Amino acid sequence: MRVLVYSDDANTREQVRQALGRRPAADVPLVEIIECATEPKVHQWLGSGEIDVAVLDGETQPAGGMGVCRQAKDEVYDCPPICLLVARRDDRWLAEWSRADAVVSQPLDPIVLADAVAGLMRRRLSTRLNAK
């Protein structure tokens, strides 16, 4: 499954990549990580239909993951499930506004992130099976 990771911070993208590894849980498929650092590229990937799950950094500049998530949920047909990374627990209400499917607070706990993404992967697989 393809997992899109959006952040302008290479360190954040690396932390996500390492937390997910090749497979974030034993019962989900292997992942292919696709990284991007710019808003136009993330919209291009999300609109392509090739992304299964997205992890968006809410602190990315100039276009944060929350706004990108909200726009994708409004504009992308069959938008993949999105996990939003937030800097503070108090930002969870903003994540709800953005319509994120999962929220993980920073600093990132690799186990929490892997569990959240694995759950979104299961959800995406289930949605595909039900559509057939």
mmCIF file of the C-alpha atoms, coordinates in Angstrom:
data_MODEL
# 
_entry.id   MODEL 
# 
loop_
_atom_site.group_PDB 
_atom_site.id 
_atom_site.type_symbol 
_atom_site.label_atom_id 
_atom_site.label_alt_id 
_atom_site.label_comp_id 
_atom_site.label_asym_id 
_atom_site.label_entity_id 
_atom_site.label_seq_id 
_atom_site.pdbx_PDB_ins_code 
_atom_site.Cartn_x 
_atom_site.Cartn_y 
_atom_site.Cartn_z 
_atom_site.occupancy 
_atom_site.B_iso_or_equiv 
_atom_site.pdbx_formal_charge 
_atom_site.auth_seq_id 
_atom_site.auth_comp_id 
_atom_site.auth_asym_id 
_atom_site.auth_atom_id 
_atom_site.pdbx_PDB_model_num 
ATOM 1   C CA . MET A 1 1   ? 0.000   0.000  0.000  1.00 0.00 ? 1   MET A CA 1 
ATOM 2   C CA . ARG A 1 2   ? 1.176   3.504  -0.752 1.00 0.00 ? 2   ARG A CA 1 
ATOM 3   C CA . VAL A 1 3   ? 1.495   5.870  2.193  1.00 0.00 ? 3   VAL A CA 1 
ATOM 4   C CA . LEU A 1 4   ? 2.023   9.555  1.439  1.00 0.00 ? 4   LEU A CA 1 
ATOM 5   C CA . VAL A 1 5   ? 4.041   11.511 4.006  1.00 0.00 ? 5   VAL A CA 1 
ATOM 6   C CA . TYR A 1 6   ? 3.765   15.313 3.769  1.00 0.00 ? 6   TYR A CA 1 
ATOM 7   C CA . SER A 1 7   ? 6.058   17.570 5.777  1.00 0.00 ? 7   SER A CA 1 
ATOM 8   C CA . ASP A 1 8   ? 8.502   20.348 5.007  1.00 0.00 ? 8   ASP A CA 1 
ATOM 9   C CA . ASP A 1 9   ? 10.747  18.912 7.729  1.00 0.00 ? 9   ASP A CA 1 
ATOM 10  C CA . ALA A 1 10  ? 12.971  16.083 6.498  1.00 0.00 ? 10  ALA A CA 1 
ATOM 11  C CA . ASN A 1 11  ? 13.448  14.922 10.109 1.00 0.00 ? 11  ASN A CA 1 
ATOM 12  C CA . THR A 1 12  ? 9.677   14.517 10.573 1.00 0.00 ? 12  THR A CA 1 
ATOM 13  C CA . ARG A 1 13  ? 9.421   12.555 7.324  1.00 0.00 ? 13  ARG A CA 1 
ATOM 14  C CA . GLU A 1 14  ? 12.278  10.312 8.505  1.00 0.00 ? 14  GLU A CA 1 
ATOM 15  C CA . GLN A 1 15  ? 10.602  9.731  11.881 1.00 0.00 ? 15  GLN A CA 1 
ATOM 16  C CA . VAL A 1 16  ? 7.382   8.686  10.136 1.00 0.00 ? 16  VAL A CA 1 
ATOM 17  C CA . ARG A 1 17  ? 9.264   6.427  7.717  1.00 0.00 ? 17  ARG A CA 1 
ATOM 18  C CA . GLN A 1 18  ? 11.111  4.729  10.567 1.00 0.00 ? 18  GLN A CA 1 
ATOM 19  C CA . ALA A 1 19  ? 7.962   4.349  12.703 1.00 0.00 ? 19  ALA A CA 1 
ATOM 20  C CA . LEU A 1 20  ? 6.099   2.639  9.858  1.00 0.00 ? 20  LEU A CA 1 
ATOM 21  C CA . GLY A 1 21  ? 8.992   0.521  8.633  1.00 0.00 ? 21  GLY A CA 1 
ATOM 22  C CA . ARG A 1 22  ? 8.142   -1.915 5.867  1.00 0.00 ? 22  ARG A CA 1 
ATOM 23  C CA . ARG A 1 23  ? 4.903   -2.950 7.561  1.00 0.00 ? 23  ARG A CA 1 
ATOM 24  C CA . PRO A 1 24  ? 3.329   -1.092 10.518 1.00 0.00 ? 24  PRO A CA 1 
ATOM 25  C CA . ALA A 1 25  ? 1.458   -4.217 11.721 1.00 0.00 ? 25  ALA A CA 1 
ATOM 26  C CA . ALA A 1 26  ? 1.591   -7.926 10.956 1.00 0.00 ? 26  ALA A CA 1 
ATOM 27  C CA . ASP A 1 27  ? -1.907  -8.021 9.461  1.00 0.00 ? 27  ASP A CA 1 
ATOM 28  C CA . VAL A 1 28  ? -1.475  -5.226 6.887  1.00 0.00 ? 28  VAL A CA 1 
ATOM 29  C CA . PRO A 1 29  ? 0.382   -5.223 3.560  1.00 0.00 ? 29  PRO A CA 1 
ATOM 30  C CA . LEU A 1 30  ? 3.872   -3.893 3.006  1.00 0.00 ? 30  LEU A CA 1 
ATOM 31  C CA . VAL A 1 31  ? 4.045   -0.129 2.597  1.00 0.00 ? 31  VAL A CA 1 
ATOM 32  C CA . GLU A 1 32  ? 5.653   2.031  -0.027 1.00 0.00 ? 32  GLU A CA 1 
ATOM 33  C CA . ILE A 1 33  ? 6.398   5.449  1.445  1.00 0.00 ? 33  ILE A CA 1 
ATOM 34  C CA . ILE A 1 34  ? 6.038   8.438  -0.855 1.00 0.00 ? 34  ILE A CA 1 
ATOM 35  C CA . GLU A 1 35  ? 7.428   11.660 0.575  1.00 0.00 ? 35  GLU A CA 1 
ATOM 36  C CA . CYS A 1 36  ? 6.587   15.192 -0.436 1.00 0.00 ? 36  CYS A CA 1 
ATOM 37  C CA . ALA A 1 37  ? 7.397   18.597 1.025  1.00 0.00 ? 37  ALA A CA 1 
ATOM 38  C CA . THR A 1 38  ? 5.213   20.956 -1.020 1.00 0.00 ? 38  THR A CA 1 
ATOM 39  C CA . GLU A 1 39  ? 1.483   21.620 -1.127 1.00 0.00 ? 39  GLU A CA 1 
ATOM 40  C CA . PRO A 1 40  ? 1.102   21.290 -4.915 1.00 0.00 ? 40  PRO A CA 1 
ATOM 41  C CA . LYS A 1 41  ? 2.791   17.896 -4.867 1.00 0.00 ? 41  LYS A CA 1 
ATOM 42  C CA . VAL A 1 42  ? 0.652   16.571 -1.997 1.00 0.00 ? 42  VAL A CA 1 
ATOM 43  C CA . HIS A 1 43  ? -2.523  17.633 -3.846 1.00 0.00 ? 43  HIS A CA 1 
ATOM 44  C CA . GLN A 1 44  ? -1.222  15.990 -7.011 1.00 0.00 ? 44  GLN A CA 1 
ATOM 45  C CA . TRP A 1 45  ? -0.604  12.709 -5.183 1.00 0.00 ? 45  TRP A CA 1 
ATOM 46  C CA . LEU A 1 46  ? -3.906  12.764 -3.288 1.00 0.00 ? 46  LEU A CA 1 
ATOM 47  C CA . GLY A 1 47  ? -5.835  13.445 -6.483 1.00 0.00 ? 47  GLY A CA 1 
ATOM 48  C CA . SER A 1 48  ? -4.041  10.717 -8.417 1.00 0.00 ? 48  SER A CA 1 
ATOM 49  C CA . GLY A 1 49  ? -5.971  7.860  -6.798 1.00 0.00 ? 49  GLY A CA 1 
ATOM 50  C CA . GLU A 1 50  ? -2.658  6.075  -6.138 1.00 0.00 ? 50  GLU A CA 1 
ATOM 51  C CA . ILE A 1 51  ? -2.420  6.854  -2.404 1.00 0.00 ? 51  ILE A CA 1 
ATOM 52  C CA . ASP A 1 52  ? -3.950  4.491  0.146  1.00 0.00 ? 52  ASP A CA 1 
ATOM 53  C CA . VAL A 1 53  ? -3.223  6.441  3.353  1.00 0.00 ? 53  VAL A CA 1 
ATOM 54  C CA . ALA A 1 54  ? -1.732  9.886  3.992  1.00 0.00 ? 54  ALA A CA 1 
ATOM 55  C CA . VAL A 1 55  ? 0.214   11.232 6.964  1.00 0.00 ? 55  VAL A CA 1 
ATOM 56  C CA . LEU A 1 56  ? 0.183   15.048 7.015  1.00 0.00 ? 56  LEU A CA 1 
ATOM 57  C CA . ASP A 1 57  ? 2.257   17.269 9.296  1.00 0.00 ? 57  ASP A CA 1 
ATOM 58  C CA . GLY A 1 58  ? 0.065   20.000 10.766 1.00 0.00 ? 58  GLY A CA 1 
ATOM 59  C CA . GLU A 1 59  ? 3.115   22.239 11.262 1.00 0.00 ? 59  GLU A CA 1 
ATOM 60  C CA . THR A 1 60  ? 4.250   22.270 7.632  1.00 0.00 ? 60  THR A CA 1 
ATOM 61  C CA . GLN A 1 61  ? 4.816   25.739 6.178  1.00 0.00 ? 61  GLN A CA 1 
ATOM 62  C CA . PRO A 1 62  ? 3.418   27.583 4.319  1.00 0.00 ? 62  PRO A CA 1 
ATOM 63  C CA . ALA A 1 63  ? 0.461   25.194 3.882  1.00 0.00 ? 63  ALA A CA 1 
ATOM 64  C CA . GLY A 1 64  ? -0.126  23.161 7.039  1.00 0.00 ? 64  GLY A CA 1 
ATOM 65  C CA . GLY A 1 65  ? -1.441  19.640 7.034  1.00 0.00 ? 65  GLY A CA 1 
ATOM 66  C CA . MET A 1 66  ? -4.733  20.694 8.627  1.00 0.00 ? 66  MET A CA 1 
ATOM 67  C CA . GLY A 1 67  ? -5.707  22.964 5.749  1.00 0.00 ? 67  GLY A CA 1 
ATOM 68  C CA . VAL A 1 68  ? -4.447  20.456 3.191  1.00 0.00 ? 68  VAL A CA 1 
ATOM 69  C CA . CYS A 1 69  ? -6.507  17.728 4.876  1.00 0.00 ? 69  CYS A CA 1 
ATOM 70  C CA . ARG A 1 70  ? -9.671  19.828 4.899  1.00 0.00 ? 70  ARG A CA 1 
ATOM 71  C CA . GLN A 1 71  ? -9.232  20.724 1.226  1.00 0.00 ? 71  GLN A CA 1 
ATOM 72  C CA . ALA A 1 72  ? -8.552  17.109 0.245  1.00 0.00 ? 72  ALA A CA 1 
ATOM 73  C CA . LYS A 1 73  ? -11.643 15.875 2.129  1.00 0.00 ? 73  LYS A CA 1 
ATOM 74  C CA . ASP A 1 74  ? -13.715 18.496 0.279  1.00 0.00 ? 74  ASP A CA 1 
ATOM 75  C CA . GLU A 1 75  ? -12.225 18.058 -3.180 1.00 0.00 ? 75  GLU A CA 1 
ATOM 76  C CA . VAL A 1 76  ? -10.696 14.603 -3.689 1.00 0.00 ? 76  VAL A CA 1 
ATOM 77  C CA . TYR A 1 77  ? -13.034 11.843 -4.833 1.00 0.00 ? 77  TYR A CA 1 
ATOM 78  C CA . ASP A 1 78  ? -12.546 8.768  -2.637 1.00 0.00 ? 78  ASP A CA 1 
ATOM 79  C CA . CYS A 1 79  ? -10.038 10.652 -0.506 1.00 0.00 ? 79  CYS A CA 1 
ATOM 80  C CA . PRO A 1 80  ? -7.722  8.249  1.303  1.00 0.00 ? 80  PRO A CA 1 
ATOM 81  C CA . PRO A 1 81  ? -7.810  8.142  5.100  1.00 0.00 ? 81  PRO A CA 1 
ATOM 82  C CA . ILE A 1 82  ? -5.566  10.822 6.597  1.00 0.00 ? 82  ILE A CA 1 
ATOM 83  C CA . CYS A 1 83  ? -3.525  10.794 9.796  1.00 0.00 ? 83  CYS A CA 1 
ATOM 84  C CA . LEU A 1 84  ? -2.684  14.288 11.002 1.00 0.00 ? 84  LEU A CA 1 
ATOM 85  C CA . LEU A 1 85  ? 0.394   15.032 13.088 1.00 0.00 ? 85  LEU A CA 1 
ATOM 86  C CA . VAL A 1 86  ? -0.242  17.835 15.578 1.00 0.00 ? 86  VAL A CA 1 
ATOM 87  C CA . ALA A 1 87  ? 2.244   19.729 17.730 1.00 0.00 ? 87  ALA A CA 1 
ATOM 88  C CA . ARG A 1 88  ? 0.027   20.030 20.802 1.00 0.00 ? 88  ARG A CA 1 
ATOM 89  C CA . ARG A 1 89  ? -2.761  17.894 22.225 1.00 0.00 ? 89  ARG A CA 1 
ATOM 90  C CA . ASP A 1 90  ? -4.877  21.060 22.268 1.00 0.00 ? 90  ASP A CA 1 
ATOM 91  C CA . ASP A 1 91  ? -4.727  21.071 18.452 1.00 0.00 ? 91  ASP A CA 1 
ATOM 92  C CA . ARG A 1 92  ? -7.031  18.036 18.320 1.00 0.00 ? 92  ARG A CA 1 
ATOM 93  C CA . TRP A 1 93  ? -10.092 20.274 17.875 1.00 0.00 ? 93  TRP A CA 1 
ATOM 94  C CA . LEU A 1 94  ? -8.436  21.736 14.764 1.00 0.00 ? 94  LEU A CA 1 
ATOM 95  C CA . ALA A 1 95  ? -7.792  18.220 13.531 1.00 0.00 ? 95  ALA A CA 1 
ATOM 96  C CA . GLU A 1 96  ? -11.506 17.503 13.928 1.00 0.00 ? 96  GLU A CA 1 
ATOM 97  C CA . TRP A 1 97  ? -12.265 20.631 11.873 1.00 0.00 ? 97  TRP A CA 1 
ATOM 98  C CA . SER A 1 98  ? -9.903  19.354 9.173  1.00 0.00 ? 98  SER A CA 1 
ATOM 99  C CA . ARG A 1 99  ? -11.826 16.030 9.135  1.00 0.00 ? 99  ARG A CA 1 
ATOM 100 C CA . ALA A 1 100 ? -8.696  13.955 9.775  1.00 0.00 ? 100 ALA A CA 1 
ATOM 101 C CA . ASP A 1 101 ? -9.342  10.236 10.251 1.00 0.00 ? 101 ASP A CA 1 
ATOM 102 C CA . ALA A 1 102 ? -6.646  9.879  12.926 1.00 0.00 ? 102 ALA A CA 1 
ATOM 103 C CA . VAL A 1 103 ? -4.559  12.289 14.994 1.00 0.00 ? 103 VAL A CA 1 
ATOM 104 C CA . VAL A 1 104 ? -1.125  11.710 16.517 1.00 0.00 ? 104 VAL A CA 1 
ATOM 105 C CA . SER A 1 105 ? 0.600   14.248 18.781 1.00 0.00 ? 105 SER A CA 1 
ATOM 106 C CA . GLN A 1 106 ? 4.235   15.197 18.512 1.00 0.00 ? 106 GLN A CA 1 
ATOM 107 C CA . PRO A 1 107 ? 6.795   14.309 19.670 1.00 0.00 ? 107 PRO A CA 1 
ATOM 108 C CA . LEU A 1 108 ? 5.994   11.183 17.726 1.00 0.00 ? 108 LEU A CA 1 
ATOM 109 C CA . ASP A 1 109 ? 5.654   7.898  19.555 1.00 0.00 ? 109 ASP A CA 1 
ATOM 110 C CA . PRO A 1 110 ? 6.541   5.289  16.890 1.00 0.00 ? 110 PRO A CA 1 
ATOM 111 C CA . ILE A 1 111 ? 4.153   2.688  18.317 1.00 0.00 ? 111 ILE A CA 1 
ATOM 112 C CA . VAL A 1 112 ? 1.200   5.109  18.438 1.00 0.00 ? 112 VAL A CA 1 
ATOM 113 C CA . LEU A 1 113 ? 1.879   6.290  14.881 1.00 0.00 ? 113 LEU A CA 1 
ATOM 114 C CA . ALA A 1 114 ? 2.291   2.757  13.512 1.00 0.00 ? 114 ALA A CA 1 
ATOM 115 C CA . ASP A 1 115 ? -0.965  1.686  15.214 1.00 0.00 ? 115 ASP A CA 1 
ATOM 116 C CA . ALA A 1 116 ? -2.841  4.691  13.815 1.00 0.00 ? 116 ALA A CA 1 
ATOM 117 C CA . VAL A 1 117 ? -1.587  4.154  10.261 1.00 0.00 ? 117 VAL A CA 1 
ATOM 118 C CA . ALA A 1 118 ? -2.214  0.390  10.429 1.00 0.00 ? 118 ALA A CA 1 
ATOM 119 C CA . GLY A 1 119 ? -5.800  1.121  11.491 1.00 0.00 ? 119 GLY A CA 1 
ATOM 120 C CA . LEU A 1 120 ? -6.244  3.447  8.510  1.00 0.00 ? 120 LEU A CA 1 
ATOM 121 C CA . MET A 1 121 ? -4.753  0.820  6.206  1.00 0.00 ? 121 MET A CA 1 
ATOM 122 C CA . ARG A 1 122 ? -7.248  -1.765 7.491  1.00 0.00 ? 122 ARG A CA 1 
ATOM 123 C CA . ARG A 1 123 ? -10.048 0.728  6.935  1.00 0.00 ? 123 ARG A CA 1 
ATOM 124 C CA . ARG A 1 124 ? -8.911  1.404  3.359  1.00 0.00 ? 124 ARG A CA 1 
ATOM 125 C CA . LEU A 1 125 ? -8.687  -2.319 2.608  1.00 0.00 ? 125 LEU A CA 1 
ATOM 126 C CA . SER A 1 126 ? -12.140 -2.884 4.078  1.00 0.00 ? 126 SER A CA 1 
ATOM 127 C CA . THR A 1 127 ? -13.621 -0.051 2.006  1.00 0.00 ? 127 THR A CA 1 
ATOM 128 C CA . ARG A 1 128 ? -12.154 -1.554 -1.151 1.00 0.00 ? 128 ARG A CA 1 
ATOM 129 C CA . LEU A 1 129 ? -13.501 -5.003 -0.368 1.00 0.00 ? 129 LEU A CA 1 
ATOM 130 C CA . ASN A 1 130 ? -16.983 -3.633 0.321  1.00 0.00 ? 130 ASN A CA 1 
ATOM 131 C CA . ALA A 1 131 ? -16.955 -1.706 -2.958 1.00 0.00 ? 131 ALA A CA 1 
ATOM 132 C CA . LYS A 1 132 ? -16.502 -4.895 -4.989 1.00 0.00 ? 132 LYS A CA 1 
# 
